[in-house]
Amino acid sequence: MSTLAEYALEVELACREIDDADDISTSIAERLSSATGDLVTKIDRYIGMIDAVKSRVSLLKEQRDRIVAAVKTAESFDKQLKNYVKYVIQQMPNIPYKGSTGSLYLHKNPKSVKVDFAFPDKTVYAVVDAAALQLEPSLIGYVKSVSLNVMDRERLKADLEAGMLLPWARIVTDECHVRVKG
């Protein structure tokens, strides 16, 4: 059995032979017919394989979508469960929530900075390393420099904790979240 390229080459060679011949013999015509038939069969096999792969991709995408939905459902349940446990512990904080495999407790979240502006994250693609520019100076003509203004959240937090008042930023302490101690 030959490859698709080999069958296509056989058809091409038979066609060239016909183009170059003064008189087309039956053997040349039979060779072209045979090569064309073999090529058609091979093409049909490739079409079948492409259809099968396409079907498999669709099936995998459907499975992925079901898994993503199941993960979202599980995450939602996890959040609701923890919120319920948090509520119960907050209502009756003096009871030890200890089982045979571990304990439930509320862990205070660290202080964080709340800013009234939206600061979206950006992704930068095709970043050229400075060493690459030194190794290949011809890259310089195809490189543009990009400048980004980035919030220094650590400095902002330090200033706010030191007492600085800014109308657009503040320190917040989220209540707490449920932890399991084993």
Residue pairs with C-beta under 8 A, 6 or more apart in sequence:
2 10
2 38
2 42
3 42
4 39
4 42
4 43
4 46
7 35
7 38
7 39
7 42
8 39
10 35
10 38
10 39
11 32
11 35
11 36
11 39
13 35
14 28
14 31
14 32
14 35
14 36
15 32
17 28
17 31
18 24
18 28
18 29
18 32
21 28
82 177
82 178
85 104
85 178
86 106
86 175
86 176
86 177
86 178
89 97
89 104
89 105
89 106
89 178
90 106
96 103
97 103
97 104
97 105
98 104
101 182
102 180
102 181
102 182
103 180
103 181
104 178
104 179
104 180
104 181
105 178
105 179
105 181
106 176
106 177
106 178
106 179
107 176
107 177
107 178
107 179
108 173
108 175
108 176
109 173
109 174
109 175
109 176
109 177
111 157
111 161
111 171
111 172
111 173
112 157
112 171
112 172
112 173
112 174
113 153
113 156
113 157
113 160
113 169
113 170
113 171
113 172
114 169
114 170
114 171
114 172
115 151
115 156
115 168
115 169
116 168
116 169
117 168
119 151
122 148
124 146
124 148
128 139
128 143
132 139
133 139
133 140
133 143
156 169
157 171
159 166
160 166
160 169
160 170
160 171
161 171
